[in-house]
């Protein structure tokens, strides 16, 4: 193992401290209709996949969107579309080596969002996030513990984290709890003994993590139904949990 356990635990601890000590707090309220947020999330993934950009960027985009929506009341869906498109534009600009120009983003709106509106909204979102645009998202925690888990657990954990991005239930949950829960649920689904992983004692929010475990298992079962005879292999990353999550509301 190229990275020591002590190093992994130290990196995890440092991320948790960022959760607790920075402007990013797990106190964001759910400020958008679930069905509309589903569409926004689906659109973000479609754009990201089409542009061959890492899917974790959507987590940053929805973080910006959710935080903005928690403190602003918007009058119509067009305004929410502007916020969501700008959030994705900003997330790509900061967290991807690839870019989407503001003119391209405007054209995706089919004339609903002008370039100047996107640029103006960009500054509003930045201020609403207190210039804190690099929050610790669940996939970052997962990358830290990569040396401690196998490939199948990692693949399924990534999918479970994507499910959490879709689900408004997780808006006010700590990224560390979501990531930890995703690993635990993945090991459970794959029938991999998780006792050795639990001995690392990385979970600092036991109650919240327990809620995340229960919810992730629920949305996984709804999004990925399988019979007892089928192998519990990780589902395709292109599988949309959109319709399944409506069952959880």
C-alpha positions in Angstrom: 0.0 0.0 0.0 1.6 3.3 -1.2 -0.2 5.5 1.3 -0.2 4.6 5.0 -3.3 4.3 7.1 -2.1 7.1 9.3 -1.8 9.4 6.3 -5.3 8.5 5.2 -6.8 9.1 8.6 -5.0 12.4 8.8 -6.3 13.6 5.5 -9.8 12.5 6.5 -9.5 14.4 9.7 -8.3 17.5 7.9 -11.4 17.4 5.6 -13.7 17.1 8.6 -12.1 20.1 10.2 -12.8 22.1 7.0 -16.4 21.0 7.3 -16.6 22.4 10.9 -14.3 25.4 10.7 -15.1 27.1 7.4 -18.0 29.1 6.0 -19.4 25.8 4.6 -21.8 24.4 7.2 -24.3 21.6 7.0 -27.2 23.8 7.8 -28.5 24.4 4.3 -32.3 24.2 4.0 -34.0 22.6 1.0 -35.1 25.6 -1.0 -36.4 24.0 -4.2 -39.2 21.7 -5.3 -37.9 18.1 -5.4 -39.2 17.5 -8.9 -37.7 20.6 -10.3 -34.4 19.9 -8.5 -34.4 16.4 -10.1 -34.7 18.0 -13.6 -31.9 20.4 -12.8 -29.6 17.6 -11.5 -30.4 15.4 -14.6 -29.7 18.3 -16.9 -26.3 19.0 -15.1 -25.3 15.3 -15.6 -26.3 15.4 -19.2 -24.2 18.4 -19.9 -21.2 17.1 -18.0 -21.4 13.7 -19.7 -21.7 15.3 -23.1 -18.6 17.5 -22.5 -16.7 14.5 -21.0 -16.2 16.3 -17.7 -15.8 14.5 -14.3 -19.2 13.8 -12.9 -18.1 15.0 -9.4 -18.4 18.6 -10.7 -22.1 18.2 -10.4 -21.7 17.9 -6.7 -20.1 21.3 -6.6 -22.7 22.8 -8.8 -25.6 21.5 -6.7 -23.8 22.7 -3.6 -23.7 26.2 -5.0 -27.3 25.9 -6.1 -28.7 24.6 -2.9 -26.9 27.2 -0.8 -28.2 30.0 -3.0 -31.7 28.7 -2.9 -31.7 28.3 0.9 -31.4 32.1 1.3 -33.1 33.5 -1.8 -36.7 33.3 -2.8 -37.1 33.2 -6.6 -40.3 34.1 -8.4 -40.3 31.6 -11.3 -38.7 28.6 -12.8 -36.8 30.7 -15.3 -34.9 32.3 -12.4 -34.1 28.9 -11.0 -32.9 27.8 -14.4 -30.5 30.8 -14.4 -29.2 29.9 -11.0 -28.7 26.3 -11.9 -27.0 27.0 -15.2 -24.7 29.6 -13.6 -23.9 27.1 -10.8 -22.8 24.5 -13.3 -20.8 27.1 -15.3 -19.0 28.2 -12.1 -18.4 24.7 -10.9 -16.9 23.7 -14.3 -14.7 26.8 -14.4 -13.3 26.1 -10.9 -13.1 22.3 -10.7 -12.5 21.1 -14.2 -9.5 21.4 -16.6 -12.1 21.6 -19.4 -14.3 24.7 -19.9 -17.8 25.6 -21.0 -17.9 29.2 -22.3 -20.5 31.6 -21.0 -21.8 31.9 -24.6 -22.2 28.2 -24.9 -24.0 28.1 -21.6 -26.3 30.8 -22.7 -27.1 29.0 -26.0 -28.0 25.9 -23.9 -30.8 27.9 -22.4 -32.4 28.5 -25.8 -32.4 32.2 -25.3 -33.9 32.2 -21.7 -30.6 33.3 -20.1 -28.4 35.9 -21.6 -24.6 36.1 -21.2 -24.8 39.2 -19.0 -27.4 37.6 -16.8 -25.2 34.5 -16.3 -22.2 36.7 -15.4 -24.3 38.8 -13.0 -25.7 35.7 -11.4 -22.2 34.3 -11.1 -21.2 37.1 -8.7 -24.5 36.7 -6.7 -23.8 33.0 -6.2 -20.2 33.7 -5.2 -21.3 36.2 -2.6 -24.0 33.9 -1.4 -21.4 31.2 -0.9 -19.2 33.7 0.9 -16.5 33.1 -1.7 -16.2 29.6 -0.4 -16.3 27.6 -3.6 -14.3 24.5 -2.7 -16.4 22.7 -0.1 -15.4 19.2 0.8 -17.8 17.1 -1.3 -18.4 13.4 -0.6 -16.3 12.2 -3.5 -13.3 14.0 -2.1 -13.6 11.9 1.1 -13.9 8.8 -1.0 -10.7 9.6 -2.9 -8.9 10.0 0.4 -9.9 6.5 1.6 -9.2 4.9 -1.8 -6.2 2.9 -0.4 -8.5 1.3 2.2 -11.2 -0.1 -0.1 -11.3 -2.4 -3.1 -12.3 -1.5 -6.7 -15.9 -2.9 -6.4 -16.6 -1.0 -3.2 -15.2 2.2 -4.7 -17.3 1.9 -7.9 -20.5 1.3 -6.0 -19.7 4.0 -3.5 -19.4 6.5 -6.4 -22.8 5.5 -7.6 -24.3 5.9 -4.2 -22.8 9.3 -3.8 -24.3 10.3 -7.1 -27.7 9.2 -5.8 -27.2 11.5 -2.8 -26.6 14.4 -5.1 -30.0 13.8 -6.7 -31.8 13.5 -3.4 -32.8 16.7 -1.6 -32.8 14.7 1.6 -29.0 15.0 1.7 -28.8 18.8 1.3 -28.2 19.4 5.0 -26.1 16.2 5.6 -22.4 16.4 6.2 -20.3 15.3 3.2 -18.2 13.1 5.5 -21.3 11.3 6.7 -22.6 10.8 3.2 -19.2 9.4 2.0 -18.8 7.2 5.0 -22.4 5.9 4.6 -21.8 5.2 0.9 -18.8 3.0 1.7 -20.7 1.1 4.4 -23.8 0.6 2.2 -21.6 -0.5 -0.7 -19.8 -3.1 1.4 -23.2 -4.3 2.7 -24.6 -4.6 -0.8 -21.5 -6.5 -2.0 -21.4 -8.7 1.0 -17.9 -7.5 1.9 -17.1 -7.6 5.6 -17.0 -4.0 6.8 -15.7 -4.6 10.3 -12.1 -3.9 9.4 -13.1 -0.6 7.8 -15.2 0.4 10.8 -12.2 0.0 13.1 -10.6 3.1 11.6 -13.2 5.2 13.5 -13.4 8.0 11.0 -17.1 8.7 11.6 -17.5 11.7 13.8 -21.3 12.1 13.3 -22.7 8.7 14.2 -26.4 9.7 14.3 -26.2 11.6 11.0 -24.3 8.8 9.3 -26.9 6.3 10.4 -29.6 8.4 8.8 -27.5 8.6 5.6 -27.0 4.8 5.6 -30.7 4.2 5.9 -31.6 6.7 3.1 -28.9 5.5 0.7 -29.9 1.9 1.1 -33.5 3.0 0.4 -32.8 5.0 -2.8 -30.4 2.3 -4.0 -33.1 -0.4 -3.7 -35.6 1.9 -5.5 -33.2 2.9 -8.2 -31.6 -0.5 -8.7 -34.2 -3.3 -8.2 -32.8 -6.8 -8.5 -33.9 -10.2 -7.6 -32.2 -12.4 -5.0 -30.8 -14.6 -7.8 -29.0 -11.7 -9.5 -25.5 -10.7 -8.6 -25.2 -7.5 -6.6 -22.9 -5.9 -9.2 -22.6 -2.1 -9.2 -25.1 -0.6 -11.6 -24.1 1.5 -14.6 -23.2 5.1 -13.9 -25.7 6.1 -16.6 -28.6 4.7 -14.7 -30.9 7.6 -13.7 -32.3 7.5 -10.2 -34.6 10.3 -11.1 -37.9 8.4 -11.0 -36.9 6.3 -8.0 -36.2 9.3 -5.8 -39.8 10.5 -6.3 -40.8 7.4 -4.3 -38.8 8.7 -1.3 -40.3 12.1 -1.0 
